[in-house]
Amino acid sequence: MYITENGYSSPPKPDMTINDLLQDFKRVDYHKAYLAALLRAIRKGADVRGYMIWSLMDNFEWASGYEVKYGLYYVDRDTLERIPKLSVQWFSSFLNNTTNTYEQDLSEQYVRSQDAMTAGFKVI
């Protein structure tokens, strides 16, 4: 089995900022849960040969245009700059088998982000 398109899109919200898009904790949680379930299936005998995240960058989706954001990289539509989201750091750590130390850093960053939101600003 090859899983060729698996991803998470945060629901579009009119008041969502770029910082909100870059701090994609729900995408990280989604992929962690999916990959854990995939590992359970492999251990039970599933012949999984490949797994690809959808998508590398935020892109045009036929039914939704640019409203949904599946990418690991945010794309600024005015400048075409590609900005890595938090999920890039997590996925890279996962692929390099360093997620245990990274999970602690991610937890601390999430707490700092939540503290910053209550103070009226957000830390990346």
N, C-alpha and C positions, 0 to 999 in steps of 0.2 A: 504494500500500500504506500502511495505517495500522497501526502497532504500538501497540496500545492497552493492553496489560498486559505489562510486562517488568520483572522484579525478581529480587532475590536475598534469600533468607532464610538467616540463619545457623542452623546446626543447634541445636536447643534443648539446653542443658546444665544440669544441676541446680546447678552451682556458678557459673554465669554471673552477674556483677554488673551493675549499671546502667552502670558505667563501661565494662565489656566491650561492652555493647550500643551505647554511644555512640561508641566507637572502632571503627567498622565499616569497617576497611580492606579487608576482602574484598568488601564491597558496592561500594566505590569501584573496586576492581580489576575486578570483574565488569562494571560499567557502562562503564568505560574500554575494556575489551576488546570488549564488545558494540557500542559506538558506533564503534570503529575498524573492526570487521567490517562494520557497516552503511555506513560511509563508502566502504569498498572496493566494496560492492555498488552503491552509488549511482554511483560512478565507472565501473562496468561497465554502467550503464544501468538499474538498478532505479529505478522511479518511486515513491520514498518520500515521502509527504506529511506524515506525522506520527509522533511517537514519544512515548509517555507512560510514565513510570516507574510501576511498581506497587510500592508505593503511597505516598501522601503520609504517612500515619500507620500505625503498627502497628494492626491491626484484627482482627476476628473472621474466621477462615477456616473455612468449613463443615466441612472434614474434620479440621482440627487445632485448632479453637478459638483461644485466645490464645497458644498455644505457639510458633508461628512468627512471626517478626518481619520483615515485608517493608518496613516504612515507613522513610521518611527521617526521621521524627520518632518518638521513643519516647513512648508514652502511659503515664503512671503510672495504673494501674487504680484506685487508691484515691482520688487527688485529681483525676484527669483532666487533669493538667498535661501539656502537650506540650513535649517537650525535643528540640531539634534534634540530630541525630547528625552525625558528621563528614561523612557523605555529602551532607548539606544544603550544607555549605560548598563541597565539591567541585563539586556539580552547579550551584550558583549561579555559581561561578567558570567552569565550563564554558560555561554559557549566556551569560555576559558576556564570553567570549573572553579570560579572564585566567588560564587554567590553567597557562601556562608559569611565571609567578611563583608561583602557588599550589602547583604541584608541588614546588617547592623547600621551601616552608613545610611542606607535608604530609610530605615526607621527614624534615625536621628534627623534626617533632612525633612521627613514628613512632619515630625513634631515641630521643628523650627518653622516650617511653612505654616502650620496651623497657628502657632504663636504669632507669627507675623500677620496673618489674616485678621486676628482679633485686634491687632494694633493698627489696622487700617492699610497695611501694605503687605506685599508678598515677596519672599526671598526665593531666588532661583537656586 
